[in-house]
């Protein structure tokens, strides 16, 4: 994916994020994530039924990278089983850590493949993904 396409996808998800706005529905698991090194604060609501991620909502105040990452994560994970979501998370984290990963499972999340070149943006991109990881870990307990 070329750099112009990556920028275009990130900008689109920042300007028109998917599933922004919380429902405050008790059937959703909730988590608040914040980045102590900047303004990023994201609230996530996740609905899982029968081992499938049915819905993810988010809101908060954050930079363009964090907002777009939240939106792309949501688009990537809704409809996936927990097992597939965990595989996607594993590959996403590996990509950002410059480790071997399967780009095919990441779909649009591949736009962050060069984030390692800007280490100060890594936490911005990872924040919502860490939130989903925490929620999925709670489900397994």
GUTOR-664062 format. One record per atom (N, C-alpha, C): x negated, y negated, z; atom name. Coordinates in Angstrom, 1 decimal, padded with zeros to 4 digits. Example, Ala and Ser with C-alpha at 12.3 -4.5 7.8 and 13.67 -1.06 7.14 Angstrom:
# GUTOR-664062
+--------+--------+--------+----+
:     c1 :     c2 :     c3 : at :
+--------+--------+--------+----+
: -013.2 :  005.7 :  007.8 :  N :
: -012.3 :  004.5 :  007.8 : CA :
: -013.2 :  003.3 :  007.8 :  C :
: -012.8 :  002.2 :  007.1 :  N :
: -013.7 :  001.1 :  007.1 : CA :
: -012.9 :  000.0 :  007.9 :  C :
+--------+--------+--------+----+
# end
This chain:
# GUTOR-664062
+--------+--------+--------+----+
:     c1 :     c2 :     c3 : at :
+--------+--------+--------+----+
: -000.9 :  001.2 :  000.0 :  N :
:  000.0 :  000.0 :  000.0 : CA :
: -000.9 : -001.2 :  000.0 :  C :
: -000.7 : -002.1 : -000.9 :  N :
: -001.5 : -003.3 : -001.0 : CA :
: -001.2 : -004.4 :  000.1 :  C :
: -002.1 : -005.3 :  000.3 :  N :
: -001.9 : -006.2 :  001.4 : CA :
: -000.7 : -007.2 :  001.2 :  C :
: -000.4 : -007.6 :  000.0 :  N :
:  000.7 : -008.4 : -000.3 : CA :
:  002.0 : -007.7 :  000.1 :  C :
:  002.1 : -006.5 : -000.3 :  N :
:  003.3 : -005.7 :  000.0 : CA :
:  003.5 : -005.5 :  001.6 :  C :
:  002.4 : -005.2 :  002.2 :  N :
:  002.4 : -005.1 :  003.7 : CA :
:  002.9 : -006.4 :  004.3 :  C :
:  002.3 : -007.5 :  003.9 :  N :
:  002.8 : -008.8 :  004.5 : CA :
:  004.2 : -009.1 :  004.2 :  C :
:  004.7 : -008.8 :  003.0 :  N :
:  006.1 : -008.9 :  002.6 : CA :
:  007.0 : -008.1 :  003.5 :  C :
:  006.7 : -006.9 :  003.8 :  N :
:  007.5 : -006.0 :  004.6 : CA :
:  007.5 : -006.5 :  006.1 :  C :
:  006.3 : -006.9 :  006.6 :  N :
:  006.3 : -007.4 :  007.9 : CA :
:  007.1 : -008.7 :  008.1 :  C :
:  007.0 : -009.6 :  007.1 :  N :
:  007.8 : -010.8 :  007.1 : CA :
:  009.3 : -010.6 :  007.1 :  C :
:  009.7 : -009.7 :  006.2 :  N :
:  011.1 : -009.3 :  006.1 : CA :
:  011.7 : -008.8 :  007.4 :  C :
:  010.9 : -007.9 :  008.1 :  N :
:  011.4 : -007.4 :  009.3 : CA :
:  011.3 : -008.4 :  010.5 :  C :
:  010.4 : -009.4 :  010.3 :  N :
:  010.4 : -010.4 :  011.3 : CA :
:  011.6 : -011.4 :  011.2 :  C :
:  011.8 : -011.8 :  009.9 :  N :
:  012.9 : -012.7 :  009.7 : CA :
:  014.3 : -012.1 :  009.8 :  C :
:  014.4 : -010.8 :  009.5 :  N :
:  015.7 : -010.1 :  009.5 : CA :
:  015.6 : -008.8 :  010.2 :  C :
:  015.3 : -008.9 :  011.5 :  N :
:  015.0 : -007.6 :  012.2 : CA :
:  016.2 : -006.7 :  012.3 :  C :
:  016.0 : -005.4 :  012.3 :  N :
:  017.1 : -004.4 :  012.4 : CA :
:  017.5 : -004.2 :  013.8 :  C :
:  018.8 : -004.1 :  014.1 :  N :
:  019.3 : -003.8 :  015.4 : CA :
:  018.9 : -004.7 :  016.5 :  C :
:  018.7 : -006.0 :  016.2 :  N :
:  018.4 : -007.0 :  017.3 : CA :
:  019.7 : -007.3 :  018.0 :  C :
:  019.6 : -007.3 :  019.3 :  N :
:  020.8 : -007.6 :  020.1 : CA :
:  021.1 : -006.4 :  021.0 :  C :
:  021.2 : -006.6 :  022.3 :  N :
:  021.5 : -005.5 :  023.2 : CA :
:  023.0 : -005.3 :  023.3 :  C :
:  023.4 : -004.1 :  023.6 :  N :
:  024.8 : -003.7 :  023.8 : CA :
:  025.2 : -003.6 :  025.2 :  C :
:  024.2 : -003.4 :  026.1 :  N :
:  024.4 : -003.3 :  027.6 : CA :
:  025.5 : -002.1 :  027.8 :  C :
:  025.3 : -001.1 :  027.1 :  N :
:  026.1 :  000.1 :  027.2 : CA :
:  025.4 :  001.2 :  028.1 :  C :
:  026.1 :  001.7 :  029.1 :  N :
:  025.5 :  002.6 :  030.0 : CA :
:  025.1 :  003.9 :  029.4 :  C :
:  025.5 :  004.2 :  028.2 :  N :
:  025.1 :  005.5 :  027.5 : CA :
:  023.7 :  005.4 :  026.9 :  C :
:  023.1 :  004.2 :  027.0 :  N :
:  021.8 :  003.9 :  026.4 : CA :
:  020.8 :  003.9 :  027.6 :  C :
:  019.6 :  004.5 :  027.3 :  N :
:  018.5 :  004.4 :  028.2 : CA :
:  017.8 :  003.0 :  027.9 :  C :
:  017.4 :  002.4 :  029.0 :  N :
:  016.8 :  001.0 :  028.8 : CA :
:  015.4 :  000.9 :  029.4 :  C :
:  014.6 :  000.0 :  028.8 :  N :
:  013.3 : -000.2 :  029.3 : CA :
:  012.9 : -001.7 :  028.9 :  C :
:  012.2 : -002.3 :  029.7 :  N :
:  011.6 : -003.6 :  029.5 : CA :
:  010.1 : -003.5 :  029.3 :  C :
:  009.6 : -004.0 :  028.2 :  N :
:  008.2 : -004.0 :  028.0 : CA :
:  007.7 : -005.4 :  027.8 :  C :
:  006.5 : -005.6 :  028.5 :  N :
:  005.9 : -007.0 :  028.3 : CA :
:  004.4 : -006.8 :  028.1 :  C :
:  003.9 : -007.8 :  027.4 :  N :
:  002.4 : -007.8 :  027.1 : CA :
:  001.8 : -008.9 :  028.0 :  C :
:  001.0 : -008.5 :  029.0 :  N :
:  000.5 : -009.5 :  029.9 : CA :
: -000.4 : -010.5 :  029.3 :  C :
: -000.9 : -010.2 :  028.1 :  N :
: -001.9 : -011.1 :  027.5 : CA :
: -001.3 : -012.1 :  026.5 :  C :
:  000.1 : -012.1 :  026.3 :  N :
:  000.7 : -013.0 :  025.5 : CA :
:  002.2 : -013.1 :  025.9 :  C :
:  003.0 : -013.8 :  025.1 :  N :
:  004.4 : -014.0 :  025.4 : CA :
:  005.3 : -012.8 :  025.1 :  C :
:  004.8 : -011.7 :  024.5 :  N :
:  005.7 : -010.7 :  024.0 : CA :
:  006.4 : -010.0 :  025.2 :  C :
:  007.7 : -010.0 :  025.1 :  N :
:  008.6 : -009.2 :  026.0 : CA :
:  009.7 : -008.7 :  025.2 :  C :
:  009.9 : -007.4 :  025.3 :  N :
:  010.9 : -006.7 :  024.5 : CA :
:  011.7 : -005.8 :  025.4 :  C :
:  013.0 : -005.9 :  025.3 :  N :
:  013.9 : -005.0 :  025.9 : CA :
:  014.4 : -004.0 :  024.9 :  C :
:  014.4 : -002.7 :  025.2 :  N :
:  014.9 : -001.7 :  024.3 : CA :
:  016.0 : -000.9 :  025.0 :  C :
:  017.0 : -000.5 :  024.1 :  N :
:  018.0 :  000.4 :  024.5 : CA :
:  018.0 :  001.5 :  023.5 :  C :
:  018.0 :  002.7 :  024.0 :  N :
:  017.9 :  003.9 :  023.2 : CA :
:  019.1 :  004.9 :  023.5 :  C :
:  019.8 :  005.3 :  022.5 :  N :
:  020.8 :  006.3 :  022.7 : CA :
:  020.4 :  007.6 :  022.0 :  C :
:  020.3 :  008.7 :  022.8 :  N :
:  019.9 :  010.0 :  022.4 : CA :
:  021.0 :  011.0 :  022.7 :  C :
:  021.5 :  011.7 :  021.7 :  N :
:  022.5 :  012.7 :  021.8 : CA :
:  022.1 :  014.0 :  021.1 :  C :
:  022.2 :  015.1 :  021.9 :  N :
:  021.9 :  016.4 :  021.3 : CA :
:  020.5 :  016.4 :  020.7 :  C :
:  019.5 :  015.7 :  021.3 :  N :
:  018.2 :  015.8 :  020.9 : CA :
:  017.9 :  014.9 :  019.7 :  C :
:  018.8 :  014.0 :  019.3 :  N :
:  018.6 :  013.2 :  018.1 : CA :
:  018.8 :  011.7 :  018.6 :  C :
:  017.9 :  010.9 :  018.1 :  N :
:  017.9 :  009.4 :  018.4 : CA :
:  019.0 :  008.8 :  017.5 :  C :
:  020.1 :  008.5 :  018.1 :  N :
:  021.3 :  008.0 :  017.4 : CA :
:  021.3 :  006.5 :  017.2 :  C :
:  020.6 :  005.8 :  018.1 :  N :
:  020.6 :  004.3 :  018.0 : CA :
:  019.5 :  003.8 :  018.9 :  C :
:  018.9 :  002.7 :  018.4 :  N :
:  017.9 :  001.9 :  019.1 : CA :
:  018.3 :  000.4 :  018.9 :  C :
:  018.3 : -000.3 :  020.0 :  N :
:  018.6 : -001.8 :  020.0 : CA :
:  017.4 : -002.4 :  020.7 :  C :
:  017.1 : -003.7 :  020.3 :  N :
:  016.1 : -004.4 :  021.0 : CA :
:  016.5 : -005.9 :  021.0 :  C :
:  015.8 : -006.6 :  022.0 :  N :
:  015.9 : -008.0 :  022.0 : CA :
:  014.7 : -008.5 :  022.8 :  C :
:  014.5 : -009.8 :  022.8 :  N :
:  013.4 : -010.3 :  023.6 : CA :
:  012.7 : -011.5 :  022.9 :  C :
:  011.7 : -012.0 :  023.5 :  N :
:  010.9 : -013.1 :  022.9 : CA :
:  009.5 : -012.5 :  022.6 :  C :
:  009.1 : -012.6 :  021.3 :  N :
:  007.9 : -012.0 :  020.9 : CA :
:  007.3 : -012.6 :  019.6 :  C :
:  006.1 : -012.3 :  019.3 :  N :
:  005.5 : -012.8 :  018.1 : CA :
:  006.0 : -012.1 :  016.9 :  C :
:  005.6 : -012.6 :  015.7 :  N :
:  006.0 : -011.9 :  014.5 : CA :
:  005.6 : -010.5 :  014.4 :  C :
:  004.4 : -010.1 :  014.8 :  N :
:  004.0 : -008.8 :  014.7 : CA :
:  004.8 : -007.8 :  015.6 :  C :
:  005.1 : -008.3 :  016.8 :  N :
:  005.9 : -007.5 :  017.8 : CA :
:  007.3 : -007.3 :  017.3 :  C :
:  007.9 : -008.4 :  016.9 :  N :
:  009.3 : -008.3 :  016.4 : CA :
:  009.4 : -007.4 :  015.1 :  C :
:  008.5 : -007.6 :  014.2 :  N :
:  008.5 : -006.8 :  013.0 : CA :
:  008.2 : -005.3 :  013.3 :  C :
:  007.3 : -005.1 :  014.3 :  N :
:  007.0 : -003.7 :  014.7 : CA :
:  008.2 : -003.0 :  015.3 :  C :
:  009.0 : -003.8 :  016.1 :  N :
:  010.2 : -003.3 :  016.8 : CA :
:  011.2 : -002.9 :  015.7 :  C :
:  011.4 : -003.7 :  014.7 :  N :
:  012.4 : -003.5 :  013.7 : CA :
:  012.0 : -002.3 :  012.8 :  C :
:  010.7 : -002.2 :  012.4 :  N :
:  010.2 : -001.1 :  011.6 : CA :
:  010.3 :  000.2 :  012.4 :  C :
:  009.9 :  000.2 :  013.7 :  N :
:  010.0 :  001.3 :  014.5 : CA :
:  011.5 :  001.9 :  014.6 :  C :
:  012.4 :  001.0 :  014.7 :  N :
:  013.8 :  001.3 :  014.8 : CA :
:  014.2 :  002.0 :  013.5 :  C :
:  013.9 :  001.4 :  012.4 :  N :
:  014.2 :  001.9 :  011.1 : CA :
:  013.6 :  003.3 :  010.9 :  C :
:  012.4 :  003.5 :  011.4 :  N :
:  011.7 :  004.8 :  011.2 : CA :
:  012.3 :  005.9 :  012.1 :  C :
:  012.7 :  005.5 :  013.3 :  N :
:  013.1 :  006.6 :  014.3 : CA :
:  014.6 :  006.9 :  014.4 :  C :
:  015.5 :  006.0 :  014.0 :  N :
:  016.9 :  006.4 :  014.1 : CA :
:  017.2 :  007.6 :  013.2 :  C :
:  017.9 :  008.5 :  013.8 :  N :
:  018.3 :  009.7 :  013.1 : CA :
:  017.3 :  010.9 :  013.2 :  C :
:  016.2 :  010.6 :  013.8 :  N :
:  015.2 :  011.6 :  013.9 : CA :
:  015.4 :  012.4 :  015.2 :  C :
:  015.0 :  013.7 :  015.2 :  N :
:  015.0 :  014.5 :  016.4 : CA :
:  013.9 :  013.9 :  017.3 :  C :
:  014.0 :  014.3 :  018.6 :  N :
:  012.9 :  013.9 :  019.6 : CA :
:  011.6 :  014.4 :  019.1 :  C :
:  011.6 :  015.7 :  018.7 :  N :
:  010.3 :  016.3 :  018.2 : CA :
:  009.7 :  015.5 :  017.1 :  C :
:  010.5 :  015.2 :  016.1 :  N :
:  010.0 :  014.4 :  014.9 : CA :
:  009.5 :  013.0 :  015.4 :  C :
:  010.3 :  012.4 :  016.2 :  N :
:  009.9 :  011.1 :  016.7 : CA :
:  008.6 :  011.1 :  017.5 :  C :
:  008.4 :  012.2 :  018.2 :  N :
:  007.1 :  012.3 :  018.9 : CA :
:  005.9 :  012.5 :  018.0 :  C :
:  006.2 :  013.2 :  016.9 :  N :
:  005.2 :  013.4 :  015.8 : CA :
:  004.8 :  012.1 :  015.2 :  C :
:  005.9 :  011.3 :  014.9 :  N :
:  005.7 :  009.9 :  014.3 : CA :
:  004.9 :  009.1 :  015.3 :  C :
:  005.3 :  009.1 :  016.6 :  N :
:  004.5 :  008.3 :  017.6 : CA :
:  003.1 :  008.7 :  017.6 :  C :
:  002.8 :  010.0 :  017.7 :  N :
:  001.4 :  010.5 :  017.7 : CA :
:  000.6 :  010.0 :  016.5 :  C :
:  001.2 :  010.0 :  015.3 :  N :
:  000.5 :  009.6 :  014.1 : CA :
:  000.3 :  008.1 :  014.1 :  C :
:  001.3 :  007.3 :  014.6 :  N :
:  001.2 :  005.9 :  014.7 : CA :
:  000.1 :  005.5 :  015.6 :  C :
:  000.1 :  006.1 :  016.8 :  N :
: -001.0 :  005.7 :  017.7 : CA :
: -002.4 :  006.1 :  017.2 :  C :
: -002.5 :  007.2 :  016.5 :  N :
: -003.7 :  007.6 :  015.9 : CA :
: -004.1 :  006.6 :  014.8 :  C :
: -003.2 :  006.1 :  014.0 :  N :
: -003.5 :  005.2 :  013.0 : CA :
: -004.1 :  003.9 :  013.6 :  C :
: -003.5 :  003.4 :  014.7 :  N :
: -003.9 :  002.2 :  015.3 : CA :
: -005.3 :  002.4 :  016.0 :  C :
: -005.6 :  003.6 :  016.4 :  N :
: -006.8 :  003.9 :  017.1 : CA :
: -007.9 :  004.4 :  016.1 :  C :
: -007.6 :  004.2 :  014.8 :  N :
: -008.5 :  004.6 :  013.7 : CA :
: -008.9 :  006.1 :  013.8 :  C :
: -007.9 :  006.9 :  014.1 :  N :
: -008.1 :  008.3 :  014.1 : CA :
: -007.4 :  008.9 :  012.9 :  C :
: -007.6 :  010.2 :  012.7 :  N :
: -006.9 :  010.9 :  011.6 : CA :
: -005.4 :  010.9 :  011.9 :  C :
: -004.6 :  010.6 :  010.8 :  N :
: -003.2 :  010.6 :  010.9 : CA :
: -002.5 :  010.9 :  009.6 :  C :
: -001.2 :  011.3 :  009.7 :  N :
: -000.5 :  011.7 :  008.5 : CA :
:  000.4 :  010.4 :  008.1 :  C :
: -000.1 :  009.7 :  007.1 :  N :
:  000.6 :  008.5 :  006.6 : CA :
:  002.0 :  008.8 :  006.1 :  C :
:  002.3 :  010.0 :  005.6 :  N :
:  003.6 :  010.3 :  005.1 : CA :
:  004.7 :  010.2 :  006.1 :  C :
:  004.5 :  010.6 :  007.3 :  N :
:  005.5 :  010.6 :  008.3 : CA :
:  005.8 :  009.2 :  008.9 :  C :
:  004.9 :  008.2 :  008.6 :  N :
:  005.1 :  006.9 :  009.2 : CA :
:  006.0 :  005.9 :  008.4 :  C :
:  006.3 :  006.3 :  007.2 :  N :
:  007.2 :  005.5 :  006.3 : CA :
:  006.7 :  004.0 :  006.3 :  C :
:  007.5 :  003.0 :  006.6 :  N :
:  007.1 :  001.6 :  006.5 : CA :
:  006.1 :  001.3 :  007.6 :  C :
:  006.0 :  002.0 :  008.6 :  N :
:  005.1 :  001.7 :  009.7 : CA :
:  003.6 :  001.7 :  009.2 :  C :
:  003.4 :  002.2 :  008.0 :  N :
:  002.1 :  002.2 :  007.5 : CA :
:  001.6 :  000.7 :  007.2 :  C :
:  002.5 : -000.2 :  007.3 :  N :
:  002.1 : -001.6 :  007.1 : CA :
:  001.1 : -002.1 :  008.1 :  C :
:  001.0 : -001.4 :  009.2 :  N :
:  000.1 : -001.8 :  010.3 : CA :
: -001.3 : -001.0 :  010.3 :  C :
: -001.5 : -000.4 :  009.1 :  N :
: -002.8 :  000.4 :  009.0 : CA :
: -004.0 : -000.4 :  009.2 :  C :
: -004.0 : -001.7 :  008.9 :  N :
: -005.2 : -002.5 :  009.1 : CA :
: -005.2 : -003.3 :  010.4 :  C :
: -004.3 : -003.0 :  011.3 :  N :
: -004.3 : -003.7 :  012.6 : CA :
: -005.6 : -003.7 :  013.3 :  C :
: -006.3 : -002.6 :  013.2 :  N :
: -007.6 : -002.4 :  013.9 : CA :
: -008.5 : -003.5 :  013.6 :  C :
: -008.4 : -004.2 :  012.4 :  N :
: -009.2 : -005.3 :  012.0 : CA :
: -009.0 : -006.6 :  012.9 :  C :
: -007.8 : -006.6 :  013.6 :  N :
: -007.4 : -007.7 :  014.4 : CA :
: -007.1 : -007.1 :  015.8 :  C :
: -008.1 : -006.7 :  016.6 :  N :
: -007.8 : -006.0 :  017.9 : CA :
: -006.8 : -006.8 :  018.8 :  C :
: -006.8 : -008.1 :  018.7 :  N :
: -005.9 : -008.9 :  019.6 : CA :
: -004.4 : -008.7 :  019.2 :  C :
: -004.1 : -008.2 :  018.0 :  N :
: -002.8 : -007.9 :  017.5 : CA :
: -002.3 : -006.5 :  017.8 :  C :
: -003.2 : -005.7 :  018.3 :  N :
: -002.9 : -004.2 :  018.5 : CA :
: -001.8 : -004.1 :  019.5 :  C :
: -001.9 : -004.7 :  020.6 :  N :
: -000.9 : -004.6 :  021.7 : CA :
:  000.5 : -005.1 :  021.2 :  C :
:  000.4 : -006.2 :  020.4 :  N :
:  001.7 : -006.7 :  019.9 : CA :
:  002.4 : -005.7 :  019.1 :  C :
:  001.7 : -005.0 :  018.3 :  N :
:  002.3 : -004.0 :  017.4 : CA :
:  002.7 : -002.8 :  018.2 :  C :
:  001.9 : -002.4 :  019.2 :  N :
:  002.2 : -001.2 :  020.0 : CA :
:  003.3 : -001.3 :  021.0 :  C :
:  003.6 : -002.5 :  021.5 :  N :
:  004.5 : -002.7 :  022.6 : CA :
:  005.8 : -002.0 :  022.5 :  C :
:  006.6 : -002.1 :  021.4 :  N :
:  007.8 : -001.4 :  021.3 : CA :
:  007.7 :  000.1 :  021.2 :  C :
:  006.6 :  000.6 :  020.6 :  N :
:  006.3 :  002.0 :  020.4 : CA :
:  006.0 :  002.6 :  021.8 :  C :
:  005.3 :  001.9 :  022.6 :  N :
:  005.0 :  002.4 :  024.0 : CA :
:  006.3 :  002.5 :  024.8 :  C :
:  007.3 :  001.6 :  024.5 :  N :
:  008.6 :  001.7 :  025.2 : CA :
:  009.3 :  002.9 :  024.8 :  C :
:  009.3 :  003.2 :  023.5 :  N :
:  010.0 :  004.4 :  023.1 : CA :
:  009.3 :  005.7 :  023.6 :  C :
:  008.0 :  005.6 :  023.6 :  N :
:  007.3 :  006.8 :  024.2 : CA :
:  007.7 :  007.0 :  025.7 :  C :
:  007.8 :  005.9 :  026.4 :  N :
:  008.2 :  006.1 :  027.9 : CA :
:  009.6 :  006.6 :  028.0 :  C :
:  010.5 :  006.2 :  027.2 :  N :
:  011.8 :  006.7 :  027.2 : CA :
:  011.9 :  008.2 :  026.8 :  C :
:  011.2 :  008.6 :  025.8 :  N :
:  011.1 :  010.0 :  025.4 : CA :
:  010.5 :  010.9 :  026.5 :  C :
:  009.5 :  010.3 :  027.2 :  N :
:  008.9 :  011.1 :  028.3 : CA :
:  009.8 :  011.3 :  029.4 :  C :
:  010.7 :  010.3 :  029.7 :  N :
:  011.7 :  010.5 :  030.7 : CA :
:  012.7 :  011.6 :  030.4 :  C :
:  013.0 :  011.7 :  029.1 :  N :
:  014.0 :  012.7 :  028.6 : CA :
:  013.4 :  014.1 :  028.9 :  C :
:  012.1 :  014.2 :  028.8 :  N :
:  011.5 :  015.5 :  028.9 : CA :
:  011.3 :  016.0 :  030.4 :  C :
:  011.5 :  015.1 :  031.3 :  N :
:  011.3 :  015.4 :  032.7 : CA :
:  012.5 :  016.1 :  033.3 :  C :
+--------+--------+--------+----+
# end
